[in-house]
Amino acid sequence: MTPPRVGISSCLLGDNVRWDGGHKRDVWLKDALGPHVEWVPVCPELEVGMGVPREAVHLAGAPANPRLVGVDSGDDWTARMESYSSKRVRQLEVMDLSGYVLKKNSPSCGMERVKVWRPSGQPTKDGVGAFAAVLMERLPLLPVEEEGRLEDAPLRELFVERVFAHRRWRDLAAAPFRARDLVDFHARHKLQLLAHSPDHYRRLGPLVARAKAAVRDDYGRLFLEGLSQKATRGRQVNVLQHMAGYFKEGLTSEERRGIEEAIADYRAREVALEVPVRLIRQGARRLKVAYLLQQTYFDPVPAGLKLRNHV
């Protein structure tokens, strides 16, 4: 798999592009995730021509259609930002991104809950950054998150898993269509899909059964939609128990009991998901269970990120 190309607000990488000439370097994004992806830094306010340092801007007016204006001068950047954003997102689309990390609370890059100042002088936190709105509207299947939300371990795991799944799908979609490739792709992702969305898992099966070039786009849309659903603890337990069912013979009763106890402990929030997953992978390797060993469920992201180690 080629490294995922991920767009990011430039200030999060440590670039001094903010209105005051500073940055908002995010250590986890830069030092932990960075070695596994190719960053595409973007600063809409700098690239639209505001300069550094610059007057701070904010959103003002109706939350559904706010203006982007200077805090002190009232200079209106709305039309210029809309034109820039449309062109820039088209460029990013050609670059085949697999994800995007936005700067929270930014009037240009905020994904949600951005302050919008009403004529009364009171703000409401229900806006979307001017650039972020265009990005998410134009690329609805692209995994997008804010750096603030990525401090939450489950949201971080979901986002990174989606990024790497998106890259695997885009690599397949870029190759000449062969029915067996789509069948193989689906077979390898079955348990990962089941953990995220049993509904999408069921809907994708019939498409694969008719594996033709005409259904590939529909498959890709449903696949990416399915993985955007949160893999709940209950769904994870269902997948773990399904995999453990392959060990009715071959393992000792003590080994099977160890797996069952690890799954129960995970259900009870006493151990991380990695604990039962590791035991099941060991069993699959020892018994050479080919179906399990091919599953992306075991390694949806680079192991070094340790995203399944939270309880």
C-alpha positions in Angstrom: 0.0 0.0 0.0 1.2 3.5 -0.8 1.5 5.8 2.2 -1.8 7.7 2.6 -1.6 11.3 1.6 -3.3 13.4 4.2 -4.2 17.1 4.1 -3.6 19.1 7.3 -3.8 22.7 8.5 -0.2 23.9 8.2 0.0 25.3 11.8 -0.5 21.8 13.2 2.9 20.7 11.7 4.6 23.6 13.4 4.6 26.1 10.5 4.5 29.7 11.6 1.4 30.7 9.6 -1.1 31.8 12.2 -2.4 35.3 12.4 0.1 36.2 15.1 3.0 34.5 13.4 2.9 31.5 15.6 1.9 27.9 15.2 -0.1 25.1 16.9 2.2 22.1 16.5 0.5 18.9 17.4 3.1 16.4 18.8 1.1 13.2 18.1 0.3 14.2 14.5 3.8 15.3 13.7 5.8 12.7 15.5 3.6 9.6 15.8 1.3 9.6 12.8 3.7 11.6 10.6 6.1 8.8 9.8 3.3 6.7 8.4 1.6 9.3 6.1 2.5 11.9 3.5 1.3 15.3 4.8 -0.2 17.9 2.5 0.0 21.2 4.5 -2.6 23.9 3.7 -3.2 27.3 5.3 -6.2 28.9 3.6 -5.8 32.3 5.3 -2.2 32.5 4.2 -2.8 31.2 0.7 -5.8 33.5 0.1 -3.4 36.4 0.6 -3.9 37.6 4.2 -0.2 37.4 5.0 1.7 36.7 8.2 1.2 38.3 10.7 -2.3 39.5 9.8 -5.5 40.8 11.3 -7.5 38.1 13.0 -10.7 37.2 11.2 -13.9 35.6 12.4 -17.3 34.4 11.1 -20.1 36.9 11.5 -23.8 37.0 10.6 -26.2 34.1 10.1 -24.7 30.7 11.1 -26.1 29.0 8.0 -24.3 31.5 5.7 -21.8 33.6 7.7 -19.3 36.1 6.4 -15.6 35.9 7.0 -14.5 39.3 8.1 -11.6 41.1 9.9 -12.1 41.4 13.6 -11.2 45.1 13.8 -11.4 46.4 10.2 -14.5 44.5 9.1 -12.8 43.7 5.8 -14.9 41.1 4.1 -12.9 38.1 2.8 -15.9 35.9 2.0 -15.9 36.0 -1.8 -12.1 35.6 -2.0 -12.1 32.7 0.4 -15.0 31.0 -1.5 -13.1 31.3 -4.8 -9.8 30.1 -3.3 -11.5 27.2 -1.5 -13.2 25.9 -4.6 -9.9 25.9 -6.6 -7.8 24.5 -3.8 -10.2 21.6 -3.1 -10.1 20.7 -6.8 -6.3 20.6 -6.5 -6.5 18.4 -3.4 -9.0 16.1 -5.1 -6.5 15.5 -7.9 -3.9 14.7 -5.3 -6.0 11.8 -4.2 -6.0 12.5 -0.4 -7.0 9.8 2.0 -7.8 12.1 4.9 -7.7 15.6 6.3 -6.9 17.0 9.7 -8.4 20.5 10.4 -7.6 23.1 13.1 -10.4 23.3 15.6 -12.2 26.6 16.2 -10.6 28.2 13.1 -12.9 30.5 11.1 -11.4 29.0 8.0 -10.6 25.4 9.0 -12.9 24.6 11.9 -14.9 21.5 11.3 -17.7 22.2 13.8 -18.8 24.5 16.7 -16.9 27.5 15.3 -17.9 30.8 16.8 -20.3 32.9 14.6 -20.7 36.5 15.9 -24.3 37.8 15.6 -25.1 41.5 15.0 -26.0 41.6 18.7 -22.4 41.1 19.6 -23.0 37.6 21.1 -21.4 34.6 19.5 -23.0 31.2 18.9 -20.8 28.1 18.5 -22.6 26.5 15.5 -20.5 27.5 12.6 -18.2 25.7 10.1 -14.9 27.2 8.9 -15.2 28.8 5.4 -12.6 26.5 3.8 -13.7 23.4 5.8 -17.3 23.7 4.6 -16.2 23.6 0.9 -13.8 20.7 1.6 -16.4 18.5 3.3 -19.1 19.3 0.8 -16.9 18.5 -2.2 -15.3 15.4 -0.7 -18.0 13.8 1.4 -16.4 10.4 1.7 -13.0 11.8 2.7 -12.1 11.0 6.4 -12.0 14.5 8.0 -11.3 15.3 11.7 -10.1 18.1 13.9 -6.9 17.8 16.0 -8.9 18.5 19.2 -11.3 15.6 18.6 -8.3 13.4 17.9 -7.3 13.7 21.6 -10.2 11.2 22.2 -8.7 7.7 21.8 -11.8 6.1 20.1 -12.1 9.0 17.7 -8.4 8.9 16.9 -8.6 5.1 16.3 -11.7 5.5 14.0 -10.1 8.3 12.0 -6.7 6.6 11.4 -8.4 3.3 10.5 -10.6 5.1 8.0 -7.5 6.8 6.4 -5.7 3.6 5.8 -8.8 1.8 4.6 -9.4 4.7 2.2 -5.9 4.3 0.8 -6.3 0.6 0.3 -9.6 1.2 -1.5 -8.1 3.9 -3.7 -5.2 1.7 -4.6 -7.6 -1.0 -5.8 -9.8 1.5 -7.6 -6.9 2.9 -9.5 -5.9 -0.5 -10.9 -7.6 -2.1 -14.0 -10.7 -3.9 -12.9 -10.5 -7.6 -12.2 -13.4 -9.3 -10.5 -11.2 -11.5 -8.4 -9.4 -8.4 -7.0 -12.7 -7.0 -5.7 -13.7 -10.4 -4.3 -10.3 -10.7 -2.6 -10.5 -7.1 -1.2 -13.9 -7.8 0.3 -12.9 -11.1 1.7 -9.9 -9.4 3.5 -12.1 -6.6 4.9 -15.1 -8.7 6.1 -14.5 -8.7 9.8 -13.3 -5.0 9.8 -16.6 -4.1 8.1 -18.6 -6.2 10.5 -17.1 -4.4 13.5 -18.1 -1.1 12.1 -21.4 -1.6 10.4 -23.2 -5.0 10.1 -25.7 -3.3 7.8 -23.1 -2.2 5.3 -21.5 -5.7 5.6 -24.8 -7.3 4.5 -25.3 -4.8 1.7 -21.9 -5.2 0.2 -22.1 -9.0 -0.1 -24.6 -8.9 -3.1 -22.4 -6.3 -4.9 -19.4 -8.6 -4.7 -21.5 -11.5 -5.9 -22.1 -9.5 -9.1 -18.4 -8.4 -9.2 -18.4 -6.3 -12.4 -16.7 -3.0 -13.2 -20.1 -1.3 -13.1 -20.6 -2.0 -9.4 -17.1 -1.0 -8.3 -18.0 2.6 -7.6 -21.1 1.6 -5.6 -19.0 -0.8 -3.6 -16.4 1.8 -2.8 -19.0 4.3 -1.6 -20.7 1.8 0.6 -17.4 0.4 1.9 -16.2 3.9 2.9 -19.6 4.8 4.4 -19.5 1.6 6.4 -16.1 2.2 7.9 -17.2 5.7 8.9 -19.5 4.1 11.5 -18.0 3.7 15.0 -16.9 0.2 15.8 -18.9 -0.2 19.1 -17.7 -2.4 21.9 -20.6 -4.8 21.3 -19.8 -5.2 17.6 -16.1 -5.8 18.5 -17.2 -8.5 20.9 -19.3 -10.1 18.2 -16.3 -10.2 15.8 -14.0 -11.6 18.5 -16.5 -14.3 19.4 -16.9 -15.1 15.7 -13.1 -15.6 15.3 -12.9 -17.6 18.5 -15.4 -20.0 17.0 -12.6 -21.2 14.6 -10.8 -22.7 17.6 -13.3 -25.3 18.7 -10.7 -27.8 17.8 -6.9 -27.5 17.8 -6.4 -25.4 20.9 -6.4 -26.8 24.4 -9.4 -26.1 26.7 -7.2 -23.8 28.8 -6.2 -21.8 25.7 -9.8 -21.5 24.6 -10.8 -20.4 28.1 -8.0 -17.8 28.1 -9.4 -16.3 24.9 -13.0 -16.3 26.3 -11.8 -14.6 29.5 -10.0 -12.0 27.5 -13.1 -11.2 25.4 -15.2 -11.0 28.6 -12.6 -8.7 30.2 -12.7 -6.5 27.1 -16.5 -6.4 27.2 -16.3 -5.3 30.9 -13.8 -2.5 30.0 -11.1 -4.2 32.1 -8.5 -4.7 29.2 -7.8 -3.1 25.9 -9.0 -4.6 22.6 -5.4 -5.5 21.8 -5.5 -8.2 24.4 -8.1 -10.6 22.9 -7.0 -9.7 19.4 -3.4 -10.8 20.2 -4.5 -14.1 21.6 -6.8 -14.8 18.7 -4.1 -14.0 16.2 -1.7 -16.3 18.0 -4.3 -19.1 17.7 -4.9 -18.4 14.1 -1.2 -18.5 13.3 -0.7 -21.7 15.2 -3.6 -23.5 13.5 -2.9 -21.8 10.2 -6.5 -20.5 9.8 -6.1 -18.9 6.4 -9.4 -17.0 6.5 -8.5 -15.2 9.7 -4.9 -14.6 8.9 -5.9 -12.6 5.8 -8.2 -10.2 7.7 -7.3 -6.5 7.8 -9.1 -6.6 11.2 -5.8 -7.6 12.8 -3.7 -4.8 11.3 -6.0 -2.0 10.1 -3.3 0.6 10.8 0.5 0.4 11.4 1.1 -1.5 14.6 3.5 1.2 16.0 0.6 3.6 16.5 -0.9 1.3 19.2 -4.4 2.7 18.8 -6.0 -0.4 20.3 -4.2 -0.1 23.6 -6.7 2.1 25.4 -9.2 0.5 27.8 
